[in-house]
Amino acid sequence: MDVVNLVKGSFKAFTDNIMAYAVGILVTALGSFLIVTAPPLMFGLYYMGVKGARGEKVQIDDVFKGFSYFVKSWTYFIILGVIISLPFILGGVFLFLRNSALAMVGLGLMALGILWALVIGIMQIYAVPLIVSKGIGVVEGLKGSVNLVRRNLVSTVMLFIAVIVVSLLGIIPVAGTIVAEALTLLMVCKTALELKG
């Protein structure tokens, strides 16, 4: 994977559709305060990302296309939330038992939960772009992402590092956040569409 070309291509897709991405990101940020709209709006951003990654013109109202994935988006977030929460839930149960040995096990599980969440995040990095681009179900998207990562581990790790580096732009209020969000979105979508799985 050529990270430099990935960033350049993502930046070009962003600048070609700068207003649509800026408005879409702001709508998603503001609409997420309603909680019930957060997952569909995020799927809408990925819809925009997939279009941009394909070189298609992105429209401002594309962010609302995520509502056609309403059930899928909530199913995805619930499944992923449960999977990521498992070590924290188990750790909490052990802490609740108020036995010092079990409390240490609980704390250990919670500490491992951070690593667990990172691994799950990497393994599922392509799930939403796959669901949106192929029109597949949530479980198929989750499995497809795992398969893509397993077959393209080095490329995925390089993408993950590049996403972290580009995300540092987000420390610049508003404009930096919008640019970082759009670039990382496009980088993930472009990579998901290009990798062979």
C-alpha positions as YAML, in Angstrom:
chain: A
units: angstrom
residues:
- id: 1
  name: MET
  ca: [0.00, 0.00, 0.00]
- id: 2
  name: ASP
  ca: [1.30, 3.43, -0.95]
- id: 3
  name: VAL
  ca: [0.26, 5.62, 1.97]
- id: 4
  name: VAL
  ca: [1.40, 8.85, 0.31]
- id: 5
  name: ASN
  ca: [-0.80, 8.20, -2.74]
- id: 6
  name: LEU
  ca: [-3.66, 7.17, -0.46]
- id: 7
  name: VAL
  ca: [-3.46, 10.49, 1.40]
- id: 8
  name: LYS
  ca: [-3.10, 12.44, -1.86]
- id: 9
  name: GLY
  ca: [-6.06, 10.66, -3.45]
- id: 10
  name: SER
  ca: [-8.16, 11.16, -0.34]
- id: 11
  name: PHE
  ca: [-7.22, 14.84, -0.21]
- id: 12
  name: LYS
  ca: [-8.19, 15.27, -3.86]
- id: 13
  name: ALA
  ca: [-11.56, 13.59, -3.28]
- id: 14
  name: PHE
  ca: [-12.06, 15.87, -0.27]
- id: 15
  name: THR
  ca: [-11.16, 19.09, -2.10]
- id: 16
  name: ASP
  ca: [-13.35, 18.10, -5.07]
- id: 17
  name: ASN
  ca: [-16.31, 17.84, -2.69]
- id: 18
  name: ILE
  ca: [-15.19, 20.11, 0.15]
- id: 19
  name: MET
  ca: [-18.54, 21.75, 0.86]
- id: 20
  name: ALA
  ca: [-20.45, 18.45, 0.89]
- id: 21
  name: TYR
  ca: [-17.99, 16.84, 3.31]
- id: 22
  name: ALA
  ca: [-17.83, 19.91, 5.57]
- id: 23
  name: VAL
  ca: [-21.62, 20.15, 5.83]
- id: 24
  name: GLY
  ca: [-22.00, 16.36, 6.16]
- id: 25
  name: ILE
  ca: [-19.51, 16.23, 9.03]
- id: 26
  name: LEU
  ca: [-21.14, 19.17, 10.81]
- id: 27
  name: VAL
  ca: [-24.64, 17.68, 10.33]
- id: 28
  name: THR
  ca: [-23.41, 14.37, 11.73]
- id: 29
  name: ALA
  ca: [-21.74, 16.05, 14.71]
- id: 30
  name: LEU
  ca: [-24.82, 18.10, 15.55]
- id: 31
  name: GLY
  ca: [-27.32, 15.35, 14.74]
- id: 32
  name: SER
  ca: [-25.47, 12.88, 16.94]
- id: 33
  name: PHE
  ca: [-26.61, 14.79, 20.03]
- id: 34
  name: LEU
  ca: [-30.03, 13.23, 19.44]
- id: 35
  name: ILE
  ca: [-28.39, 9.80, 19.91]
- id: 36
  name: VAL
  ca: [-31.01, 7.97, 17.82]
- id: 37
  name: THR
  ca: [-29.70, 9.69, 14.69]
- id: 38
  name: ALA
  ca: [-25.99, 9.11, 15.39]
- id: 39
  name: PRO
  ca: [-25.60, 5.66, 13.76]
- id: 40
  name: PRO
  ca: [-27.56, 6.50, 10.59]
- id: 41
  name: LEU
  ca: [-25.72, 9.78, 10.16]
- id: 42
  name: MET
  ca: [-22.39, 8.00, 10.56]
- id: 43
  name: PHE
  ca: [-23.48, 5.52, 7.89]
- id: 44
  name: GLY
  ca: [-24.39, 8.56, 5.79]
- id: 45
  name: LEU
  ca: [-20.84, 9.85, 6.14]
- id: 46
  name: TYR
  ca: [-19.55, 6.47, 5.01]
- id: 47
  name: TYR
  ca: [-21.97, 6.63, 2.07]
- id: 48
  name: MET
  ca: [-20.32, 9.96, 1.18]
- id: 49
  name: GLY
  ca: [-16.88, 8.41, 1.71]
- id: 50
  name: VAL
  ca: [-17.61, 5.47, -0.58]
- id: 51
  name: LYS
  ca: [-18.89, 7.83, -3.31]
- id: 52
  name: GLY
  ca: [-15.80, 10.01, -2.97]
- id: 53
  name: ALA
  ca: [-13.50, 6.97, -2.98]
- id: 54
  name: ARG
  ca: [-15.11, 5.85, -6.24]
- id: 55
  name: GLY
  ca: [-14.52, 9.28, -7.75]
- id: 56
  name: GLU
  ca: [-18.22, 10.12, -7.84]
- id: 57
  name: LYS
  ca: [-19.63, 13.58, -7.11]
- id: 58
  name: VAL
  ca: [-20.72, 13.85, -3.48]
- id: 59
  name: GLN
  ca: [-23.84, 15.85, -2.62]
- id: 60
  name: ILE
  ca: [-24.60, 17.59, 0.68]
- id: 61
  name: ASP
  ca: [-27.79, 15.57, 1.15]
- id: 62
  name: ASP
  ca: [-25.87, 12.27, 0.80]
- id: 63
  name: VAL
  ca: [-25.31, 12.31, 4.56]
- id: 64
  name: PHE
  ca: [-29.04, 11.69, 4.96]
- id: 65
  name: LYS
  ca: [-28.79, 8.53, 2.82]
- id: 66
  name: GLY
  ca: [-27.61, 6.90, 6.04]
- id: 67
  name: PHE
  ca: [-31.22, 6.81, 7.19]
- id: 68
  name: SER
  ca: [-31.88, 4.14, 4.57]
- id: 69
  name: TYR
  ca: [-29.48, 2.04, 6.70]
- id: 70
  name: PHE
  ca: [-31.28, 2.89, 9.95]
- id: 71
  name: VAL
  ca: [-31.76, -0.71, 11.16]
- id: 72
  name: LYS
  ca: [-28.38, -1.86, 9.86]
- id: 73
  name: SER
  ca: [-26.59, 1.07, 11.48]
- id: 74
  name: TRP
  ca: [-28.16, 0.42, 14.88]
- id: 75
  name: THR
  ca: [-27.59, -3.34, 14.56]
- id: 76
  name: TYR
  ca: [-23.93, -2.67, 13.76]
- id: 77
  name: PHE
  ca: [-23.46, -0.34, 16.73]
- id: 78
  name: ILE
  ca: [-25.22, -2.68, 19.15]
- id: 79
  name: ILE
  ca: [-23.22, -5.74, 18.04]
- id: 80
  name: LEU
  ca: [-19.93, -3.86, 18.07]
- id: 81
  name: GLY
  ca: [-20.78, -2.21, 21.40]
- id: 82
  name: VAL
  ca: [-21.46, -5.58, 23.03]
- id: 83
  name: ILE
  ca: [-18.29, -7.14, 21.62]
- id: 84
  name: ILE
  ca: [-16.10, -4.23, 22.74]
- id: 85
  name: SER
  ca: [-17.77, -4.06, 26.17]
- id: 86
  name: LEU
  ca: [-17.32, -7.75, 27.10]
- id: 87
  name: PRO
  ca: [-14.05, -7.44, 29.07]
- id: 88
  name: PHE
  ca: [-15.33, -4.32, 30.85]
- id: 89
  name: ILE
  ca: [-18.60, -6.03, 31.78]
- id: 90
  name: LEU
  ca: [-16.80, -9.14, 33.04]
- id: 91
  name: GLY
  ca: [-14.29, -6.97, 34.90]
- id: 92
  name: GLY
  ca: [-17.15, -5.07, 36.54]
- id: 93
  name: VAL
  ca: [-18.76, -8.32, 37.63]
- id: 94
  name: PHE
  ca: [-15.52, -9.45, 39.29]
- id: 95
  name: LEU
  ca: [-15.13, -6.06, 40.98]
- id: 96
  name: PHE
  ca: [-18.70, -6.24, 42.24]
- id: 97
  name: LEU
  ca: [-17.98, -9.55, 44.03]
- id: 98
  name: ARG
  ca: [-15.79, -7.63, 46.52]
- id: 99
  name: ASN
  ca: [-13.19, -10.34, 46.84]
- id: 100
  name: SER
  ca: [-9.65, -8.92, 46.62]
- id: 101
  name: ALA
  ca: [-8.34, -11.68, 44.37]
- id: 102
  name: LEU
  ca: [-11.34, -11.43, 42.06]
- id: 103
  name: ALA
  ca: [-11.10, -7.64, 42.13]
- id: 104
  name: MET
  ca: [-7.58, -7.93, 40.73]
- id: 105
  name: VAL
  ca: [-8.90, -10.21, 37.98]
- id: 106
  name: GLY
  ca: [-11.58, -7.62, 37.29]
- id: 107
  name: LEU
  ca: [-9.04, -4.82, 37.03]
- id: 108
  name: GLY
  ca: [-6.90, -6.98, 34.77]
- id: 109
  name: LEU
  ca: [-9.85, -7.67, 32.49]
- id: 110
  name: MET
  ca: [-10.62, -3.97, 32.30]
- id: 111
  name: ALA
  ca: [-6.99, -3.16, 31.46]
- id: 112
  name: LEU
  ca: [-7.00, -5.84, 28.77]
- id: 113
  name: GLY
  ca: [-10.28, -4.34, 27.56]
- id: 114
  name: ILE
  ca: [-8.37, -1.36, 26.17]
- id: 115
  name: LEU
  ca: [-6.19, -3.65, 24.04]
- id: 116
  name: TRP
  ca: [-9.29, -5.69, 23.13]
- id: 117
  name: ALA
  ca: [-11.10, -2.54, 21.93]
- id: 118
  name: LEU
  ca: [-8.09, -1.56, 19.82]
- id: 119
  name: VAL
  ca: [-7.89, -5.00, 18.20]
- id: 120
  name: ILE
  ca: [-11.65, -5.03, 17.51]
- id: 121
  name: GLY
  ca: [-11.41, -1.51, 16.08]
- id: 122
  name: ILE
  ca: [-8.68, -2.62, 13.67]
- id: 123
  name: MET
  ca: [-10.49, -5.84, 12.73]
- id: 124
  name: GLN
  ca: [-13.69, -3.92, 11.97]
- id: 125
  name: ILE
  ca: [-12.16, -0.91, 10.21]
- id: 126
  name: TYR
  ca: [-13.65, -1.94, 6.85]
- id: 127
  name: ALA
  ca: [-17.06, -3.16, 8.04]
- id: 128
  name: VAL
  ca: [-19.14, -0.04, 7.39]
- id: 129
  name: PRO
  ca: [-17.58, 0.73, 3.98]
- id: 130
  name: LEU
  ca: [-18.29, -2.88, 2.97]
- id: 131
  name: ILE
  ca: [-21.89, -2.73, 4.21]
- id: 132
  name: VAL
  ca: [-22.51, 0.54, 2.37]
- id: 133
  name: SER
  ca: [-20.61, -0.22, -0.85]
- id: 134
  name: LYS
  ca: [-21.85, -3.78, -1.34]
- id: 135
  name: GLY
  ca: [-25.29, -3.50, 0.22]
- id: 136
  name: ILE
  ca: [-24.59, -6.51, 2.44]
- id: 137
  name: GLY
  ca: [-25.86, -7.29, 5.92]
- id: 138
  name: VAL
  ca: [-24.15, -6.36, 9.16]
- id: 139
  name: VAL
  ca: [-22.83, -9.84, 9.97]
- id: 140
  name: GLU
  ca: [-21.50, -10.18, 6.41]
- id: 141
  name: GLY
  ca: [-19.81, -6.78, 6.76]
- id: 142
  name: LEU
  ca: [-18.23, -7.74, 10.09]
- id: 143
  name: LYS
  ca: [-16.97, -11.04, 8.67]
- id: 144
  name: GLY
  ca: [-15.82, -9.36, 5.46]
- id: 145
  name: SER
  ca: [-13.81, -6.82, 7.42]
- id: 146
  name: VAL
  ca: [-12.11, -9.55, 9.45]
- id: 147
  name: ASN
  ca: [-11.24, -11.40, 6.23]
- id: 148
  name: LEU
  ca: [-9.87, -8.24, 4.59]
- id: 149
  name: VAL
  ca: [-7.73, -7.47, 7.63]
- id: 150
  name: ARG
  ca: [-6.44, -11.06, 7.88]
- id: 151
  name: ARG
  ca: [-5.48, -11.10, 4.20]
- id: 152
  name: ASN
  ca: [-4.06, -7.57, 4.22]
- id: 153
  name: LEU
  ca: [-2.66, -7.16, 7.73]
- id: 154
  name: VAL
  ca: [0.37, -5.03, 6.79]
- id: 155
  name: SER
  ca: [-1.72, -2.67, 4.66]
- id: 156
  name: THR
  ca: [-4.32, -2.38, 7.42]
- id: 157
  name: VAL
  ca: [-1.71, -1.58, 10.07]
- id: 158
  name: MET
  ca: [-0.19, 1.04, 7.73]
- id: 159
  name: LEU
  ca: [-3.68, 2.50, 7.19]
- id: 160
  name: PHE
  ca: [-4.33, 2.54, 10.94]
- id: 161
  name: ILE
  ca: [-1.07, 4.40, 11.60]
- id: 162
  name: ALA
  ca: [-1.81, 6.86, 8.76]
- id: 163
  name: VAL
  ca: [-5.30, 7.45, 10.19]
- id: 164
  name: ILE
  ca: [-3.81, 8.21, 13.61]
- id: 165
  name: VAL
  ca: [-1.27, 10.64, 12.10]
- id: 166
  name: VAL
  ca: [-3.90, 12.42, 9.96]
- id: 167
  name: SER
  ca: [-6.25, 12.54, 12.95]
- id: 168
  name: LEU
  ca: [-3.74, 14.80, 14.69]
- id: 169
  name: LEU
  ca: [-5.04, 17.56, 12.40]
- id: 170
  name: GLY
  ca: [-8.18, 17.33, 14.50]
- id: 171
  name: ILE
  ca: [-6.54, 19.24, 17.32]
- id: 172
  name: ILE
  ca: [-6.97, 22.38, 15.20]
- id: 173
  name: PRO
  ca: [-10.50, 23.53, 16.10]
- id: 174
  name: VAL
  ca: [-13.29, 23.17, 13.50]
- id: 175
  name: ALA
  ca: [-11.34, 23.35, 10.21]
- id: 176
  name: GLY
  ca: [-8.71, 20.84, 11.32]
- id: 177
  name: THR
  ca: [-11.37, 18.53, 12.67]
- id: 178
  name: ILE
  ca: [-13.36, 18.65, 9.44]
- id: 179
  name: VAL
  ca: [-10.27, 18.02, 7.28]
- id: 180
  name: ALA
  ca: [-9.05, 15.18, 9.54]
- id: 181
  name: GLU
  ca: [-12.49, 13.53, 9.66]
- id: 182
  name: ALA
  ca: [-12.94, 13.72, 5.89]
- id: 183
  name: LEU
  ca: [-9.44, 12.49, 5.09]
- id: 184
  name: THR
  ca: [-9.58, 9.54, 7.49]
- id: 185
  name: LEU
  ca: [-13.06, 8.63, 6.22]
- id: 186
  name: LEU
  ca: [-11.87, 8.70, 2.60]
- id: 187
  name: MET
  ca: [-8.66, 6.80, 3.42]
- id: 188
  name: VAL
  ca: [-10.60, 3.97, 5.04]
- id: 189
  name: CYS
  ca: [-13.20, 3.84, 2.26]
- id: 190
  name: LYS
  ca: [-10.58, 3.93, -0.52]
- id: 191
  name: THR
  ca: [-8.59, 1.15, 1.12]
- id: 192
  name: ALA
  ca: [-11.71, -0.98, 1.73]
- id: 193
  name: LEU
  ca: [-12.66, -0.69, -1.96]
- id: 194
  name: GLU
  ca: [-9.14, -1.43, -3.22]
- id: 195
  name: LEU
  ca: [-8.10, -4.37, -1.03]
- id: 196
  name: LYS
  ca: [-8.70, -7.89, -2.20]
- id: 197
  name: GLY
  ca: [-10.42, -10.16, 0.28]
...
